Amino acid sequence: MHSIFTDEKDLQGMREAGRLASEVLDYIAPLIKPGISTGELNRLCHAYMRDVQKTIPAPLNYQPPGYPPFPAAICTSVNDVICHGIPGDKVLKNGDVVNLDITVITQAGYYGDTSRMFNVGEISIMAARLNQITFESMWLGIAQVKPGTRLGDIGYSIQSHAENAGYSVVREYCGHGIGKVFHQDPQILHYGKPGTGETLVEGMTFTIEPMINAGRREIRTMPDQWTVKTKDRSLSAQWEHTVLVTHTGVEVLTWSNGTPKAPDCVGPLQYRPNPVAA
């Protein structure tokens, strides 16, 4: 099942969900400093969703077949954690990099899903370069989105940029369709061949969320069955947006006042302004 929205009510519902997800990251960004624990970041984000936004954190108690329920409202993936890091007593220190992955469910039942990388204090040049290349890779994938594009075109643009920089692309996890369901078709692979895969059509909504490793692409899953790390313990980075295929191209749904602007390596794209600030 795909999410393909043509009704304006649905489109506005997805825009609201995307904006709210992004605003959680705006709220928490200044609080990500040396000395704070990932558990405290989870508590603060959950309270903001529940008490300020009146949204529901989609990850909390999320349980795909074969997995235990995810025990937190957000994912916090630090340093060599690729994805699905469980918040807890880990205290962030100067030089760490952390990905916060946020998915909210609005009162109307729409899902917004986004993630960003954050620097904890002063980080290394190596970590900063990995974050930037991953950010650019996501945006180069987004720039491919328009009716008629094939999914392989998105994957190829991401893979090419990352591998040309000397990095590797995680293949076990991918982007996904999203709408009134958290995860659905199509799978958005972050590698591929041009001109292959499903053809995009107007109204589709899905995430693009490349996971890029500084070392090799192989992964290892921790005993908690959720936390995924690089096998060689190299750094990993991830950025994520939820996008809509429009008649003319792409609209980035997970957009808010604090969203980092697109890098210079992509051409002009359509963004969603925050309706409250517009």
N, C-alpha and C positions, 0 to 999 in steps of 0.2 A: 504494500500500500504506500502510495506517495502522498505528500502534502502538495496539492496544487490549488491555489486560492485565486479566484477571480472576482469574488464578491468584495465590495469595498469594506464591509463590516469586518470580514476576516483579515483583510490587509491591515486595517487600522488596529485590529487586535494583535496581530503579529508585530506591528511597529511599537505598540505599547509594551509588549513583552520584551522586545529587544532593548528598548530604551531603559526599562526598569532593571534588566540584568546588568547593563552597562553602568547604570548609576550605583549599583552595589560596589563595583570596582572603583568608581569615583570616590565614594564615601570612605572606603577602606585604605585607599592609596597612601594618604599622609600618615597613617598609623603603622605602616610596615617599616619598622626600624629595628636596629639591633636591640635585643632584650625582650621582644615580644614573642610569645609562643604561638605556634600554629593553632593550638586549641583556643587561644584567646581571639585570634583572627576569626575562627569559625563562630565563636560565641557572638562576637560583635556583628558579623555579617548576618547571622541568623536573626538576631534581635532587630536589625535594621529592616530585613525583609518582613518579618512578622509584625513589628510594631509601627513602622513608618510607612512601608509600601503596601502592607496587607497582601503580600505575595507568599507563596509556599516554596521552600527550597526543594527542587525536584530530586536532588541526590539523596536526601534523607530517607533512609529505609528502602531505597531503590534496590530491587533484588531480581536481576536477570536469572534465568534458569542456571543452576549449578553454582551460584554465588551466594555467600551470606549477605544479609541486608547491609547496605552501606551505612555506616553509623554517624555520618556527619552531614551538615548542610552545604558544605563546599568541599572542593578538593584543593589540597595544598601540596604542591610537588616541588621539593627543594633539591637543588643541585643535580645529582645524578638520578633523581626520580623523574621518569618520563611522563607519567600520568597517574591519576587516581590515588594520589597521596592522601592518607587519612590524617586529619588534624589531631594533634595530641599534645604531649608535653615537650616536644622539640622546640627549643628556644633559638630563634634566628640570631645569627652573629654577623658581624661586619664581613663583607665579601661574599655572602650567600646570594644566590639568585632563587627566586621562588615564583612559580606559576600559581595563580588563583583562578580556578575554573568555577564559574557561576552559572547555574540554570535556575530560573524562576518560573513558577506557574502563576499566571494572573487569576484574578477572581472569575474572569470569563473563560478560563481554561486553556489559554495559549501559553506556549513555552518560548522563552528566550534564553539563548545559550551563548556564552562568550568567555574568553579567558585572556589574560595578559601576563606578561613577565614583569616582575618587580625586582629592582636592585635593593639589597640590604646594605646601607652604608656605601662604602667605596668598593667597587668590584674590579676584577682583573680585566685587562684589555682583551684577553681570550674570551672571557664570559660575555663581555659587551659585544664583541664581534659576532658570537654565536646568536645572541639575542637579536641583533640587527639583521643578520642574514635570514633568520627564521621569520622575523616580522616582514621582511621584503618578500620572502617566499610565499607567505600567506597572501599578501597583497597582489603578487603576480598571478596567483591562482584566481583571486577574486576578479582581477582585470580580464580574465578569459570568459567570464560568465555573461552569456547573452543567448537568446533563442537560436538554436542551431548548433551551438557549441557541443562538442562531445566531451564526456567525462575524462577521457584520456588526455584531452588538451589541458585541462586543469592540472591533472597529476604531473604531466610532462613539464609544465612551466615551473611547478614547485620543485620537482626532482632536479631539473637542470640547474636551477639557481643554487640549490643547496649543495649538490655534488660538485659543481664548478668551484665552489668555495672550499672544497675539501671535507665537507660534512656528509653524513649519511641520513637517510630517511627511514623512520620506523614504519614497518609495513603491517604489523599486527593490529594496529588501531587506525581508524579513519574517521572522516567526517560522515554526516548522516542527514537524511531527511528529518524534518522537525516541523511541528505545527501544533495540533492538539494531542499529539503523541510525542514522547521524549525522543525515541529512536525509531526510525522507519527508513524505508528505501527512498532514494538510492544511497548506496555506499559511495562516499566521495574519497577515493584513494588519492594519496599524496604522491603517487608515482604513476607512470603510464606512458603510453605511446599516443602521439597525436592522431586524431581521426578515428579513435577506437572508443568503444563504450557507448553508453546510453546518450541520446540526444536531449539537450535541455529544451524545455518549453516554457513559455510565459506562465507565471504564477507558481512555479516550483519554489519551495523554501527549504534550505538545507544549510549545514555548517561546513566551513572550510577551516581545518584546525591542524596544520602540519606539526608533527613532533620530529625535531631535528637533533641528531646527536653529534657531539664534537668528535667522537671516535667511531666505532663500528655500530651497525644498526641492531645487533642482537640484543635481546631483552632477557630479563629474569624477573619472575613474579615472586613476591614475598609470601611468607606463610599466611598472612592475613587474607590472601587470595585477591586483593585489590591493588596494592601498591606495586607498580611496575618500574623497575630500574634498568639502567644500561648494564649490560653484562660485563663490560670492561670498566665500569665505574666512571666513565667519562661524563662530562656535563651534558644535559639535555635541555632543550627549550621548546616552548609551544606558544603559539598565538591562535586565537579563534574568533571568528565572526559568524553570525547567522546572516544569510543573504537571501534576497528575493530576485528571481529572474523577471525582469520587466520587458515591456515590448521593445525597448531600445537597448537594453543592456542589463545592468545589475544595480540593485539598491542594497546598501548595507543597513540591516535592520538594527543591529546591536550598536547603536550610536547614541552618544550623550555628550554633554559639555566637556567632559574630561577625556574623551576617546582620543588616543594618539592619531594624528593626521596621517594620511597615506604617505609613503616615502616617495622620493623624486623619481624612482625607477618605474612608476606606473603613471599612465596618463590620467586625464580628468575622469572622475567617477562620481556617481550620484550618492550623496550621503543623506541620512535622515537627521534633520535638526531635532533638538529637543522641543516638543510641542509647547511645553511650559515656557521655554525661553524664546520661542519664535514670535 
